[in-house]
Amino acid sequence: MSWTFSITFVSGCEPLAGLPVMNQHDPRQPGLLSIAAVERDTGLSKDTLRVWERRYGFPAPARDVFGERAYSAEQVERLRIIKRLMDAGHRPGRIVAQPIEALQRLGDPETPVESGASAALPDLRAYVDRVRAHDVEGLRRELAQAQLRLGLGRFVVEIISPLNTLVGDAWMRGHLEIFEEHLYTESLQVVLRKAIDSVPVPHPGSHPLVLMSTFPNETHAIGLLMAEALFLLEGCRCVSLGAQTPIWDTVLAATALRVDIVAIAFTAVLTPAVVTEGLTELRGKLPRLVDVWAGGAAPVLHRRPIQGVTAIASLAQIAEEVRRWKAARS
């Protein structure tokens, strides 16, 4: 990828003393970006870039004739990798100062899919190829056919779960653009929602009512759909609030709807403190008889048990926990 940075020169303007400057004779500087353009390209705020510059010595932008920061293509690529690693749960203090080779190794795990999924690997890579080819119709068709062939439960556990990992790894390594990852996510949502709508809704009674959401700043909703599919297959009734529901609003909804279980999904985006403190607050504000279940890719869920919160280690555990809930109330 290449960028063009253009400057409007002002007659008589001199570069600031002591600052490295770009070539003043060519207003078009291939490979250099302003701080505003870097913010748009990487998703890292201007304030974050400035703080890292002071704290870690990276990025180290040049200055234009007006003293404004200007970033090279190499620095922008390194910043993009850092942003991907942060989205996957890495802390900036541990990765910002690392060279790009080390960052690429962090984003290039030896095993790109979950264990046990190797038998399906050729098919999974075929889905990724559809994404790279921007073949949205073909991707949705093949996902829908796999769902019909395997059934909804196996489709979620054996195809979608490892495929999400594979797509996420490809995005982290820069093999997929952000818009391509979005194409995949939207296509998967279409297929999952259609499959979920075909599952018969059980009558109230011994079937738990599950309220589902994520915390604020947790934007990924695919995990909610995957969990909803498995809850429905176990005879649960589900109400989803979608992503990023404030804790107090989740409490209000749980009380108004008289739900039995509040299920919160996590990726690795939120810090351990946000996860533990948020779940502790949620548990404390909900009625005692309402269960709180939390699952996903936040490692702290399984390192530090939270009183009154059931940690779901895998999608397959949902069926076991639902059966345990029914048995306890029978």
C-alpha positions as CSV (number, residue, x, y, z in Angstrom):
1,M,0.0,0.0,0.0
2,S,1.3,3.5,-0.8
3,W,0.2,6.9,0.4
4,T,0.7,10.4,-0.9
5,F,1.1,13.4,1.4
6,S,0.6,16.8,-0.1
7,I,1.6,20.2,1.4
8,T,0.5,23.7,0.4
9,F,3.6,25.8,0.5
10,V,3.5,29.3,1.8
11,S,5.9,31.8,0.3
12,G,8.8,32.7,2.6
13,C,8.1,29.9,5.1
14,E,11.2,28.5,6.7
15,P,11.5,25.1,8.4
16,L,11.6,25.1,12.2
17,A,15.2,25.0,13.5
18,G,16.6,21.7,14.6
19,L,13.8,19.6,13.1
20,P,14.3,17.1,10.3
21,V,12.3,18.1,7.3
22,M,11.0,16.5,4.1
23,N,12.1,17.6,0.7
24,Q,10.8,21.1,0.3
25,H,11.0,21.1,-3.5
26,D,8.4,18.3,-4.1
27,P,5.0,19.0,-2.5
28,R,4.1,15.3,-3.0
29,Q,5.9,13.0,-0.7
30,P,5.1,9.3,-1.5
31,G,5.0,7.1,1.7
32,L,4.4,9.9,4.2
33,L,1.3,10.5,6.2
34,S,0.1,13.3,8.4
35,I,-0.9,12.4,12.0
36,A,-4.6,12.8,11.0
37,A,-4.2,10.4,8.2
38,V,-2.4,7.9,10.4
39,E,-5.3,8.2,12.9
40,R,-7.7,7.3,10.1
41,D,-5.6,4.5,8.7
42,T,-4.7,2.7,12.0
43,G,-7.5,3.5,14.3
44,L,-5.0,4.9,16.9
45,S,-5.9,8.4,18.2
46,K,-3.6,11.4,17.8
47,D,-3.2,11.6,21.6
48,T,-2.2,7.9,21.7
49,L,0.5,8.4,19.0
50,R,1.9,11.5,20.8
51,V,2.0,9.6,24.2
52,W,3.8,6.6,22.7
53,E,6.3,9.0,21.0
54,R,7.2,10.5,24.4
55,R,7.0,7.3,26.4
56,Y,8.4,4.6,24.1
57,G,10.3,6.5,21.5
58,F,8.0,5.1,18.8
59,P,6.6,6.3,16.5
60,A,9.4,8.7,15.6
61,P,7.9,10.9,12.9
62,A,9.8,13.4,10.7
63,R,8.6,17.0,10.5
64,D,7.4,18.9,7.5
65,V,8.3,22.6,6.8
66,F,5.5,23.7,9.2
67,G,6.8,21.5,12.0
68,E,3.9,19.0,11.7
69,R,4.4,15.3,12.3
70,A,4.8,13.2,9.1
71,Y,5.0,9.4,9.3
72,S,6.7,7.0,6.9
73,A,5.0,4.0,5.4
74,E,7.2,1.6,7.4
75,Q,6.1,3.3,10.7
76,V,2.4,3.2,9.7
77,E,2.6,-0.5,8.9
78,R,4.2,-1.2,12.2
79,L,1.5,0.9,13.9
80,R,-1.2,-1.2,12.1
81,I,0.4,-4.4,13.4
82,I,0.5,-3.0,16.9
83,K,-3.2,-2.0,16.7
84,R,-4.1,-5.6,15.6
85,L,-2.1,-7.1,18.5
86,M,-3.8,-4.7,20.9
87,D,-7.2,-5.8,19.6
88,A,-6.1,-9.4,20.3
89,G,-5.3,-8.6,23.9
90,H,-1.7,-7.5,23.9
91,R,-0.6,-4.6,26.2
92,P,0.9,-1.5,24.4
93,G,3.7,-1.2,27.1
94,R,5.0,-4.7,26.0
95,I,4.8,-4.3,22.3
96,V,5.1,-0.7,21.1
97,A,8.9,-0.5,21.4
98,Q,9.4,-3.9,19.7
99,P,10.8,-4.1,16.2
100,I,8.5,-5.1,13.4
101,E,10.0,-8.6,13.1
102,A,9.1,-9.4,16.7
103,L,5.6,-7.9,16.2
104,Q,5.1,-10.1,13.1
105,R,6.1,-13.2,15.1
106,L,3.6,-12.3,17.8
107,G,0.9,-12.1,15.1
108,D,1.9,-15.3,13.3
109,P,1.2,-18.2,15.7
110,E,2.4,-21.6,14.7
111,T,-1.2,-23.0,15.0
112,P,-3.6,-20.7,13.3
113,V,-6.7,-22.5,14.2
114,E,-8.1,-24.2,17.4
115,S,-6.9,-27.7,18.1
116,G,-9.1,-30.4,16.8
117,A,-10.1,-28.4,13.7
118,S,-7.2,-29.5,11.5
119,A,-9.5,-32.0,9.6
120,A,-11.6,-29.0,8.5
121,L,-8.7,-26.8,7.6
122,P,-8.9,-27.1,3.8
123,D,-12.6,-26.1,3.9
124,L,-11.8,-23.2,6.3
125,R,-9.1,-21.9,4.0
126,A,-11.6,-22.1,1.1
127,Y,-13.9,-19.7,3.0
128,V,-11.0,-17.3,3.6
129,D,-10.2,-17.5,-0.2
130,R,-13.8,-16.4,-0.8
131,V,-13.3,-13.4,1.4
132,R,-10.0,-12.4,-0.3
133,A,-11.8,-12.7,-3.7
134,H,-14.6,-10.5,-2.4
135,D,-17.1,-13.2,-3.4
136,V,-19.8,-12.4,-0.8
137,E,-22.5,-14.4,-2.5
138,G,-20.2,-17.5,-2.8
139,L,-19.1,-17.1,0.9
140,R,-22.7,-16.9,2.1
141,R,-23.8,-19.8,-0.1
142,E,-21.0,-22.1,1.2
143,L,-21.5,-21.1,4.8
144,A,-25.3,-21.8,4.5
145,Q,-24.6,-25.2,2.8
146,A,-22.2,-26.2,5.6
147,Q,-24.8,-25.2,8.2
148,L,-27.5,-27.4,6.5
149,R,-25.0,-30.3,6.1
150,L,-23.7,-30.3,9.6
151,G,-26.6,-28.9,11.6
152,L,-26.5,-25.7,13.5
153,G,-24.7,-26.9,16.6
154,R,-21.8,-28.6,14.7
155,F,-21.7,-25.7,12.3
156,V,-21.0,-23.2,15.1
157,V,-18.5,-25.4,17.0
158,E,-16.7,-27.1,14.2
159,I,-16.7,-24.5,11.4
160,I,-17.4,-21.0,12.7
161,S,-15.4,-21.1,15.9
162,P,-12.1,-22.2,14.2
163,L,-12.9,-20.1,11.1
164,N,-13.2,-17.0,13.3
165,T,-9.7,-17.7,14.6
166,L,-8.3,-18.2,11.2
167,V,-9.8,-15.0,9.9
168,G,-8.7,-13.1,12.9
169,D,-5.1,-14.4,12.5
170,A,-5.1,-13.5,8.8
171,W,-6.3,-10.0,9.7
172,M,-3.7,-9.6,12.4
173,R,-0.9,-10.6,10.1
174,G,-2.1,-8.1,7.5
175,H,-3.3,-10.8,5.0
176,L,-6.8,-9.4,5.2
177,E,-7.9,-5.8,5.0
178,I,-10.3,-4.4,7.6
179,F,-13.1,-4.1,5.0
180,E,-12.5,-7.8,4.1
181,E,-12.9,-8.8,7.7
182,H,-16.1,-6.8,7.8
183,L,-17.3,-8.6,4.7
184,Y,-16.8,-11.9,6.4
185,T,-18.4,-10.8,9.7
186,E,-21.5,-9.4,8.0
187,S,-21.9,-12.5,5.8
188,L,-21.6,-14.8,8.8
189,Q,-24.2,-12.7,10.7
190,V,-26.6,-13.1,7.8
191,V,-26.2,-16.9,7.7
192,L,-26.4,-17.3,11.5
193,R,-29.5,-15.1,11.9
194,K,-31.3,-17.1,9.2
195,A,-30.4,-20.4,10.9
196,I,-31.4,-19.1,14.3
197,D,-34.7,-17.9,13.0
198,S,-35.5,-21.5,11.9
199,V,-35.1,-22.9,15.4
200,P,-38.5,-23.4,17.1
201,V,-39.0,-21.2,20.2
202,P,-39.8,-23.2,23.3
203,H,-42.7,-22.5,25.5
204,P,-42.1,-20.9,28.9
205,G,-41.8,-23.3,31.8
206,S,-38.7,-25.3,32.6
207,H,-36.8,-23.6,29.8
208,P,-34.5,-20.7,31.0
209,L,-34.8,-17.2,29.6
210,V,-31.4,-15.9,28.7
211,L,-30.5,-12.2,28.3
212,M,-27.4,-11.7,26.1
213,S,-25.1,-8.7,25.6
214,T,-21.5,-7.4,25.8
215,F,-20.0,-4.7,27.9
216,P,-19.4,-1.2,26.6
217,N,-16.4,-1.0,24.2
218,E,-16.8,-4.7,23.4
219,T,-18.1,-4.3,19.8
220,H,-17.9,-7.8,18.5
221,A,-21.3,-9.4,18.4
222,I,-20.5,-12.6,16.5
223,G,-19.9,-14.5,19.8
224,L,-23.4,-13.5,20.9
225,L,-25.0,-15.1,17.8
226,M,-22.9,-18.2,18.2
227,A,-23.9,-18.6,21.8
228,E,-27.5,-17.8,21.0
229,A,-27.6,-20.6,18.5
230,L,-26.4,-23.1,21.1
231,F,-28.7,-21.8,23.8
232,L,-31.7,-22.3,21.5
233,L,-30.7,-25.8,20.6
234,E,-30.7,-26.6,24.3
235,G,-34.3,-25.4,24.6
236,C,-33.6,-21.9,26.0
237,R,-35.4,-18.8,25.1
238,C,-33.1,-15.9,24.2
239,V,-33.3,-12.1,24.2
240,S,-30.3,-10.3,22.8
241,L,-29.5,-6.7,23.5
242,G,-26.7,-6.7,21.0
243,A,-23.2,-5.3,21.8
244,Q,-22.1,-2.6,24.1
245,T,-24.9,-2.4,26.6
246,P,-24.1,-0.4,29.8
247,I,-24.2,-2.5,32.9
248,W,-27.1,-0.7,34.5
249,D,-29.2,-1.0,31.4
250,T,-28.5,-4.8,31.4
251,V,-29.8,-4.9,35.0
252,L,-32.9,-2.9,34.0
253,A,-33.6,-5.3,31.1
254,A,-33.0,-8.4,33.2
255,T,-35.4,-7.1,35.8
256,A,-38.1,-6.0,33.4
257,L,-38.0,-9.2,31.4
258,R,-37.6,-11.5,34.5
259,V,-34.8,-13.4,32.9
260,D,-33.2,-16.5,34.5
261,I,-29.7,-16.0,33.1
262,V,-27.6,-13.0,32.0
263,A,-24.9,-14.1,29.5
264,I,-22.1,-11.7,28.7
265,A,-19.7,-12.4,25.8
266,F,-16.1,-11.2,25.7
267,T,-13.2,-11.0,23.3
268,A,-9.7,-10.1,24.3
269,V,-10.3,-6.4,23.8
270,L,-11.1,-5.4,27.4
271,T,-8.5,-5.3,30.1
272,P,-8.7,-7.9,33.0
273,A,-9.7,-5.1,35.4
274,V,-12.6,-4.0,33.3
275,V,-13.8,-7.6,32.9
276,T,-13.6,-8.5,36.6
277,E,-14.9,-5.2,38.0
278,G,-17.7,-5.1,35.5
279,L,-18.9,-8.6,36.2
280,T,-18.6,-8.0,39.9
281,E,-20.8,-4.9,39.6
282,L,-23.3,-6.7,37.4
283,R,-23.5,-9.6,39.8
284,G,-24.1,-7.2,42.7
285,K,-26.9,-5.3,41.0
286,L,-28.8,-8.3,39.7
287,P,-31.4,-10.2,41.8
288,R,-29.8,-13.2,43.6
289,L,-31.9,-15.7,41.6
290,V,-30.6,-14.5,38.3
291,D,-27.5,-16.4,37.1
292,V,-24.6,-14.6,35.5
293,W,-22.6,-16.5,32.8
294,A,-19.6,-15.1,31.1
295,G,-17.7,-16.6,28.2
296,G,-15.3,-15.8,25.4
297,A,-11.7,-15.0,24.9
298,A,-10.9,-13.0,28.0
299,P,-8.3,-15.2,29.8
300,V,-9.0,-13.5,33.2
301,L,-12.4,-15.3,33.3
302,H,-10.6,-18.6,33.9
303,R,-7.7,-17.3,35.9
304,R,-9.6,-15.5,38.6
305,P,-13.0,-16.9,39.5
306,I,-15.6,-14.3,40.3
307,Q,-18.0,-15.1,43.0
308,G,-21.5,-15.7,41.6
309,V,-20.4,-15.8,38.0
310,T,-20.2,-19.0,35.9
311,A,-17.2,-18.9,33.5
312,I,-17.9,-20.6,30.2
313,A,-14.6,-21.9,28.9
314,S,-15.9,-23.1,25.5
315,L,-19.1,-23.1,23.4
316,A,-19.5,-26.8,24.0
317,Q,-19.8,-26.0,27.7
318,I,-23.1,-24.2,27.2
319,A,-25.1,-27.4,26.8
320,E,-23.6,-28.8,30.0
321,E,-24.4,-25.7,32.0
322,V,-28.0,-25.5,30.7
323,R,-28.6,-29.1,31.7
324,R,-27.1,-28.4,35.1
325,W,-29.4,-25.3,35.5
326,K,-32.5,-27.4,34.5
327,A,-31.5,-30.2,36.9
328,A,-31.0,-27.8,39.8
329,R,-34.5,-26.3,39.3
330,S,-36.4,-29.5,38.7
